[in-house]
Amino acid sequence: MADKLHKPVFTFPTIASNCAPTSAVCILYYDNHESAGSYRIDAPAVHAFADTTIIAEAPEQYIWAGIGDALSKEVEASFSAQGRDLAYKNTMGVHIVQGTNERIMANGIEALAAAKKQELSPAIDNIILEILGTTSYTSVLVDHAYNGHFAHSFYYGVTVLPQGEKHLHGEIVSYGVLVVLQLAGETERLNRLRKFMIEVGLPTSLKDLDITSEADLALVLDKAMTTDHVDVSPFPIDRAMIEEAIQAVEALND
């Protein structure tokens, strides 16, 4: 509304479950909670008043989901931009987020332990800066084409299921990150990130997200393939390739 009225936007995040408070992208939903696309405002909030004490005292699952969401930006932006001659802002956006996942893996376990106790911690501060800071810099700087890939397409797909209301955005996105790394053929990064996700309890299987039937997965992919995130990739990606990548990720749980 503020954007439509040409008024300045200020945000007051009380949780850090994703980069929404500092991003210029607004995710829209139908009344039944299915994804209805996005709306991009001209600029992010003039200022985000993020009180780390309030965020640390919030239910721990929100910062946990924020970690899952933050893990996606480096992987998706890098994969989408791979092999392309980028304009300056896109180059800056893609480079800013490099190293984010290393920092998340270094601070995540300690941050979640502190969040469980609802205590302030340097690790929580570091994680909040990644969730609300680094990833949003990328989101604001890059064109839409480099702001996401299948990890977010997968999330939009899950919103067609009742399970989509049960699981948080970042929780669902984090599983999609594993699929993107499988598509990219980055086995070493996939295994390392997957190990961290297991340590902090993020989903590494469809079962973790209560997706237990081929029919449900088909519905998810039906929706996911209507998004345009996978249109910009280092090579053409079709549904069969995504299904194969998901099967490979699932096989790691055997």
C-alpha positions as CSV (number, residue, x, y, z in Angstrom):
1,M,0.0,0.0,0.0
2,A,2.8,2.4,0.9
3,D,4.4,1.8,-2.5
4,K,1.1,2.4,-4.3
5,L,0.7,5.7,-2.3
6,H,4.3,6.7,-3.0
7,K,5.0,6.7,0.8
8,P,8.3,5.7,2.5
9,V,8.3,2.1,3.8
10,F,9.7,1.2,7.3
11,T,9.7,-2.4,8.7
12,F,9.8,-3.7,12.2
13,P,10.7,-7.4,12.0
14,T,10.1,-9.3,15.2
15,I,11.3,-12.6,13.7
16,A,14.1,-13.4,11.2
17,S,12.4,-16.3,9.3
18,N,13.3,-14.9,5.8
19,C,14.6,-11.7,4.1
20,A,11.1,-10.1,3.6
21,P,11.7,-7.0,5.9
22,T,14.7,-5.8,3.9
23,S,13.8,-7.1,0.5
24,A,12.0,-5.2,-2.3
25,V,10.0,-8.3,-3.2
26,C,6.5,-8.9,-1.8
27,I,5.2,-12.5,-2.0
28,L,1.4,-12.7,-2.6
29,Y,-1.0,-15.5,-1.7
30,Y,-4.5,-16.5,-2.6
31,D,-7.0,-16.9,0.3
32,N,-6.3,-20.6,0.3
33,H,-2.6,-19.9,0.9
34,E,-1.4,-20.9,-2.5
35,S,1.3,-18.7,-4.0
36,A,-0.1,-16.0,-6.2
37,G,3.2,-14.6,-7.5
38,S,5.1,-11.6,-6.4
39,Y,5.1,-7.8,-6.4
40,R,8.3,-5.8,-6.6
41,I,8.4,-2.4,-5.0
42,D,10.8,0.3,-6.3
43,A,13.1,0.1,-3.4
44,P,13.5,-1.8,-0.1
45,A,12.4,-0.3,3.2
46,V,14.0,3.0,4.1
47,H,15.0,1.3,7.3
48,A,14.3,-2.0,9.0
49,F,14.2,-1.7,12.8
50,A,15.5,-5.2,13.7
51,D,15.9,-5.5,17.4
52,T,18.0,-8.6,18.0
53,T,16.7,-9.0,21.6
54,I,13.1,-9.3,20.3
55,I,14.2,-11.7,17.5
56,A,16.2,-13.8,20.0
57,E,13.2,-14.1,22.3
58,A,10.9,-15.2,19.4
59,P,10.0,-18.9,19.0
60,E,13.2,-20.6,17.8
61,Q,11.6,-22.2,14.7
62,Y,11.5,-18.8,13.0
63,I,15.3,-18.2,13.1
64,W,15.7,-21.9,12.1
65,A,13.5,-21.3,9.0
66,G,15.5,-18.1,8.4
67,I,18.7,-20.2,8.2
68,G,17.0,-22.4,5.6
69,D,15.9,-19.5,3.5
70,A,19.3,-17.8,3.7
71,L,21.1,-20.9,2.5
72,S,19.3,-20.6,-0.8
73,K,20.5,-17.2,-2.0
74,E,24.2,-18.0,-2.6
75,V,23.3,-21.3,-4.4
76,E,20.4,-20.0,-6.5
77,A,22.0,-16.6,-7.6
78,S,25.3,-18.3,-8.4
79,F,23.7,-21.1,-10.5
80,S,21.4,-18.7,-12.4
81,A,24.3,-16.4,-13.2
82,Q,26.8,-19.1,-14.1
83,G,28.5,-18.4,-17.4
84,R,26.7,-15.1,-18.1
85,D,28.1,-11.7,-18.8
86,L,26.4,-9.8,-16.0
87,A,25.7,-6.1,-15.8
88,Y,27.4,-4.2,-12.9
89,K,24.5,-4.4,-10.4
90,N,24.0,-8.1,-11.1
91,T,27.7,-8.8,-10.7
92,M,27.7,-6.9,-7.4
93,G,24.6,-8.8,-6.2
94,V,25.9,-12.2,-7.0
95,H,29.3,-11.5,-5.5
96,I,28.0,-10.0,-2.2
97,V,26.4,-13.3,-1.2
98,Q,29.4,-15.5,-1.8
99,G,30.6,-17.0,1.5
100,T,27.1,-16.7,3.1
101,N,26.7,-20.4,3.5
102,E,30.1,-20.9,5.1
103,R,29.2,-18.2,7.6
104,I,25.8,-19.8,8.3
105,M,27.3,-23.2,8.8
106,A,29.9,-21.6,11.2
107,N,27.3,-19.9,13.3
108,G,24.1,-21.8,12.8
109,I,24.3,-24.4,15.6
110,E,25.4,-21.9,18.2
111,A,22.7,-19.4,17.1
112,L,20.0,-22.0,17.4
113,A,21.2,-23.2,20.8
114,A,20.9,-19.6,22.0
115,A,17.5,-19.1,20.4
116,K,16.3,-22.2,22.2
117,K,17.2,-20.5,25.4
118,Q,15.9,-17.2,24.1
119,E,19.3,-15.6,24.8
120,L,21.3,-13.0,22.9
121,S,24.4,-14.3,21.3
122,P,27.1,-13.1,18.8
123,A,26.1,-16.1,16.7
124,I,22.5,-14.9,16.6
125,D,23.7,-11.5,15.6
126,N,25.8,-13.0,12.8
127,I,22.9,-15.2,11.6
128,I,20.4,-12.3,11.6
129,L,22.8,-10.2,9.5
130,E,23.0,-13.0,6.9
131,I,19.2,-13.5,6.9
132,L,18.1,-9.9,6.9
133,G,21.3,-8.3,5.5
134,T,23.5,-10.2,3.0
135,T,20.8,-12.1,1.2
136,S,18.6,-8.9,0.9
137,Y,21.5,-7.0,-0.7
138,T,21.6,-9.6,-3.4
139,S,17.8,-9.6,-3.8
140,V,17.7,-5.8,-4.2
141,L,20.6,-5.6,-6.5
142,V,20.1,-8.4,-9.0
143,D,17.4,-8.6,-11.7
144,H,14.5,-11.0,-11.1
145,A,16.3,-13.6,-13.2
146,Y,19.1,-14.1,-10.7
147,N,17.0,-13.7,-7.5
148,G,16.0,-17.4,-7.3
149,H,16.0,-20.8,-8.9
150,F,14.3,-24.1,-8.3
151,A,14.5,-23.9,-4.5
152,H,11.9,-21.1,-4.5
153,S,10.0,-22.7,-7.4
154,F,9.7,-25.8,-5.2
155,Y,8.4,-23.7,-2.3
156,Y,5.7,-22.2,-4.5
157,G,4.8,-25.7,-5.6
158,V,4.4,-26.9,-2.1
159,T,1.9,-24.1,-1.4
160,V,-0.8,-26.0,-3.4
161,L,-0.8,-28.7,-0.8
162,P,-2.3,-28.6,2.7
163,Q,1.2,-29.4,3.9
164,G,2.3,-26.0,2.7
165,E,0.5,-24.4,5.6
166,K,2.3,-26.7,8.1
167,H,5.9,-26.0,7.1
168,L,7.6,-22.6,7.0
169,H,8.9,-20.9,3.9
170,G,12.6,-21.3,4.7
171,E,12.1,-24.9,5.8
172,I,10.7,-25.8,2.4
173,V,13.2,-23.7,0.4
174,S,16.1,-25.4,2.1
175,Y,15.2,-28.8,0.6
176,G,15.0,-27.2,-2.8
177,V,18.6,-26.0,-2.3
178,L,19.7,-29.6,-2.3
179,V,17.9,-30.2,-5.6
180,V,19.6,-27.1,-7.2
181,L,23.0,-28.4,-6.1
182,Q,22.2,-31.8,-7.6
183,L,21.1,-30.1,-10.9
184,A,24.4,-28.2,-10.8
185,G,26.4,-31.4,-10.3
186,E,28.0,-29.9,-7.2
187,T,28.1,-33.2,-5.2
188,E,30.7,-32.0,-2.6
189,R,28.8,-28.8,-1.7
190,L,25.5,-30.8,-1.6
191,N,26.9,-33.4,0.8
192,R,28.5,-30.7,3.1
193,L,25.4,-28.6,3.2
194,R,23.2,-31.6,3.7
195,K,25.3,-32.7,6.7
196,F,24.8,-29.2,8.3
197,M,21.1,-29.4,7.5
198,I,20.8,-32.7,9.3
199,E,22.7,-31.3,12.3
200,V,20.2,-28.4,12.7
201,G,17.1,-30.5,11.7
202,L,16.3,-28.9,8.3
203,P,14.5,-31.2,5.9
204,T,16.6,-33.4,3.6
205,S,13.8,-35.6,2.3
206,L,10.3,-35.1,0.9
207,K,9.0,-37.2,3.9
208,D,10.3,-34.5,6.2
209,L,7.9,-32.1,4.5
210,D,5.1,-34.7,4.7
211,I,5.1,-35.2,0.9
212,T,4.8,-39.0,0.8
213,S,2.9,-39.7,-2.5
214,E,3.8,-39.4,-6.1
215,A,0.5,-37.6,-6.7
216,D,1.4,-34.9,-4.2
217,L,4.9,-34.5,-5.7
218,A,3.2,-34.2,-9.2
219,L,1.0,-31.4,-7.9
220,V,4.0,-29.6,-6.5
221,L,5.9,-29.8,-9.8
222,D,2.8,-28.8,-11.8
223,K,2.8,-25.5,-9.8
224,A,6.6,-25.2,-9.7
225,M,7.0,-25.4,-13.4
226,T,4.6,-22.4,-13.9
227,T,7.2,-20.2,-12.3
228,D,10.0,-18.6,-14.3
229,H,12.8,-19.1,-11.9
230,V,14.4,-22.0,-13.8
231,D,14.2,-20.2,-17.2
232,V,17.6,-18.6,-16.5
233,S,20.1,-21.4,-16.0
234,P,23.5,-22.4,-17.3
235,F,21.7,-25.0,-19.4
236,P,18.1,-25.8,-20.3
237,I,16.3,-27.5,-17.5
238,D,13.0,-29.4,-17.9
239,R,10.7,-31.3,-15.6
240,A,12.3,-34.7,-16.2
241,M,15.7,-33.3,-15.1
242,I,14.2,-31.9,-12.0
243,E,12.4,-35.2,-11.2
244,E,15.7,-37.0,-11.7
245,A,17.5,-34.5,-9.4
246,I,14.8,-35.0,-6.7
247,Q,15.2,-38.8,-7.0
248,A,19.0,-38.4,-6.5
249,V,18.5,-36.3,-3.4
250,E,16.0,-38.7,-2.0
251,A,18.4,-41.6,-2.6
252,L,20.8,-40.0,-0.2
253,N,18.4,-40.9,2.6
254,D,18.5,-44.6,1.9
